[in-house]
Amino acid sequence: MHAVFLADLAAMISQNAPSIAFRQNIDMSAAVTNYWTHTRARFELWHHAITRYRYAEQGGEGAAIREWWNRHSILLEEILVSEILCRVIAALGKTMDVEKGIDDVSPITDTVFRSHLEVCSRVHHLMLFGRGSSVRNTVRLNRLRQGVERWTDALLGRMIPYNKSALGYAIDPDRATAYAEECVENEAWAQRETSCLLFNTAMHEMLVQRSTPHAALPRANQRVADSVMGMFNRDVFDSVGVLKSRWLRELENNAGTEDRQPTQEVIHTKHHAIAARHTKNNVDVISQRWCD
């Protein structure tokens, strides 16, 4: 699995965070432990690869250093792109714990988040001070890093209206807050669904264009993706595999009371036809601002 598909998974999670975060008496210990185990295994592979660069650098082997860059630039791309999912999952873990009023998910997702930041800092150091890489390759990696940071904050911005703690995982809090405000403005169901669809597609295309088509560690990425999906209970999907809304899941679990008012999602659904007329203009504004 390519790291770009991990970013696609992060986009799906951020788009449906309220529904995914809702859980009723579900033990998450096994799922988050599995997530920690597979991410740690991938961390070790990343660290071993970067350590080989240090050995070549200490030996003053110019040919070995250039060979290292030729073989491992794809891996550096993978580390940068994988940060999107790591931050989104950390924000989701915090949201899940806020929902239940306990801390049984976020301590592990935060540990993975901090470990990923450590690896990313090593990649940034290599981009700035590493020897043997061409200027063209360094510029390409930096453009990928910039795109990843912008899209990460945009994905987290989707989650902020439902849980303010997601802001703590943003790279640029001001940028994430700005996108959160735009999400609130596009709260109507038809607007939001169409905007999210075009938004996710634009992110995918940018990452594909700025990264290598081949994956560095496809099996490790697949295991991480599987462990993330293991954190979702089966009842979040309907019979055709579509994520259910938060309101529908609450009804199914008898989480509401008889006098409970419909959520904004249900209210806005009634105005689907009206909102659809304004969707295109709003999407154009969002795409122009965030799809660079």
N, C-alpha and C positions, 0 to 999 in steps of 0.2 A: 504494500500500500504506500502510495506517495503521500508526503506530508501535506500536500494541498488538500487531500481528502480529509485530513484531520481538521484543517481549517473549515472545510465545508460542514463537518460535524459540529464544530464550535458555533457556526452561524445558525444551524438548526436549533442548537441548545439555547442560544441567546434569544432567538425568536420565540421560543416556546417555554422560556424559563418559568413563568408562573405556574403552568400546568405541570412541568416536570418536578418543580420544587415541592408541590403539594404531595404529601405522603401521610398516611394514617397508620400508625403502629407498625411500621415496616422496619425490620432490622437491617441496617445498612453496613454493619461491620464487615461482613464477608466481601461485599461489593467494593468498598473503599480499600480494604486490605489488598484485594486483587489488583486494583488500580495502582496502589503504591508499589506492589511487587513488580509489576511489568514496567512501570516508569523507572524504577530504580535499576532494573536490568538494562534498560536502554541508556540511562545515565552512565553506567559503567562502561558500556561500549563507546559512548562519546568521549569519556575521560581517557580511555585507553588510546583512542585515536589521537587526541590532542597531546597526550604525553609522548607519543612517538615523534611528534614535531619537536618537542623540547629536547629529546635525545639527539635528533639530527642537528638542531641548532647548537647544542653544547659541543658537539663534535666538529663543528665548523664545516659540515659536509654540504656544500652548495648544491651539488647534484641531488642529494637525498632530500634537501629542503624543497627544491623545485618539484621533485617527484611527489613529495607529500602533498603539495598544493594541487597538483594535477589529479591526485587520487581522492583527496578529501574535501575539495571545495563543495561537492554535492552534500557532504555530511554537514558542513557549516550552514548551508542553505536550510537543511532539514531542521537544525537546531533553532534557527531564527523563525521559521514558519511554524514549528511546533509550539512556540511560545503562545500563539493565539489560543489554542485549545487549553493549554495549561492555565492561563489567566481566567478564561471563561469558566473552567471547571472549579477553580478556586472560588470564584464569585458565586457559582451555583451551590457549592458546598456550604458557604456562609449563609446563603438564602435558605437552604434546607434546614439548617440548624436554627435560624431565626423563626422559621415556621413552627418548629417543635419546641423551641425554648430550651434546647439542650445542645451540647457540643460533642457529637459523635461522628461528624463528617468533616467539618472544617479543619480540625487539627491535622488530619492526614492530607487533605487537599492543600492546605497551607504549607505543609512540609515539602510536598512535591513542588509547589510554586517557588519556594525559596531555593530549592535545589536546582530548579531550572534557571533561575536568575543567576546562580553561580556559574553554570555552564555558559550562559549567554554572555556574561561578563568576560569569560575567557575568549569567546569568539570575538567580541568587540576589541579586546586587547590585541588579538592576532591581526584583525583588520587594520588597526592603527600602527602597530609596531612590528608585526611579523615580517620576516625576510623571505624572499623567494617568490612572492606573489606578484603578478603583473599589475600595473595600474588599472588596466581594463577590468581585471577580475575583481579588484578591490572596489572599484566604482560600482560594478554590478552588484556585489554583495551589499554595498551601502544603500543602493536604490531599493533592493529587496527589503532591507531592514526598515527603511523609511516607510515603505508601503505596509509592512506588517504592523508597525506601530500605529499608523493611522487607522487601519481596519480594526485592530484590536480595541482601540478606544471607542470606535463606532459600535462594535458588538457589545461592549460593556455598557455603552450609553443606552442600548435597548433595555438593559436590565435595571438600570438605576431607578426608573420610575416605580418599580415594584419593590426594590430593596436598595436603600441608600448605601449600604455597606459595599456594594459592587464598585463604588467609586474608589475604594481603597486599592483596587487591583488595576486601575488604569495607569497608563504610562504618562499621559498628560491629562490631569484631572479637569482642566478647563476645557479641553477639546471633548472629553467624554461628557461633561456636563452640557456643552452646547448641543451635542447630538441627542442627549436625553430630552432636552427641551423641544427639539424638532420631532422626536417620537411622540411626545405629548400632543403636539399640534396635529400630528397625523394619526390620532387615536381612533378615528372612525374605522370600522372593520375593513371596508373595501379598500380604503387608502392604505392601511397598514399592511394588508396581505400583498397587495401589488407592489408597494414600496419595498417590502422585505424580499420579494422574489427578485426584483431587478437589482436590489442591493447585493444579495448573495451571489447573483450571477456576475456582477461587476467585480466583486472581490475575487471570485474564482478565476476570472479571466486575467486579472492583474497578476495574481500569484503564478499562474501558468506561464505568462509571458516573461516574468522576471526570474524564474527558476528553471533548473535543468529538468528535462522530461523524465529522467530516470531517478529512482529512489535509492538512497544510500543504505537504509536498513528497512526494507519493506516488511519483513516478518515481525520485527520489533514494533513497527508502527501499527501493524494489524493487531498485535496483542494489546497494545495500548487502547486502540479504538474499541476492541471487544470488551475490555475492562470498563471503559466508559459507558458503553451500552448496557453493561451488566448493572449499572447504577440506576437504570430506569426499570421500574416495575412494569410488568406486562399490561397492567390496566391503563397505562398512559396512552396506549394505541387502540384504535378501533379494529373492526374485523378486516379492514383492507389495509391496515398498516399506517393509517393517518393519525397523528397525534390529536388526542381529544383536548378540548378547551378546559380551562381551569373550572369554569362554572359547571360543565357537564360532569367532571370528576367529583366535584363537591356534591352534586345531586346524587350520583351513583353511590357515594359513600355516606349519604345521609348526614353530610357535614353541616347543612344549613338548617335553619328553623323555618317554621311556617310563615312567619312575618318578615323573613329576610327579603331585602330588595334585590332585584337583578343587578349583576355587575355591569360596568360600563360596556363590556364586550357584548353582552346580550342586547343592551339598549341600542348600541350603535348598529347592530345587525339589522334592526328594523329600518334603518335609513340607508341601506345598501345602495339603492338606486340613486339617491341624491348624492351620496359621497362619491360614487363612481365617476360622476361628471367632473369632479375636481381632482381625481387621482393623477392624471397625466401631468398636470402642471406641478403638483407637489413632488412627484417622482423626478421630474426634470431638475428641479432645484436641488434635491438631495443628491442625485447622481453627479451633477456638476460640482458640488462642493466636496463630496467624499470619494469619488471614483478616480482621482488622479493616480 
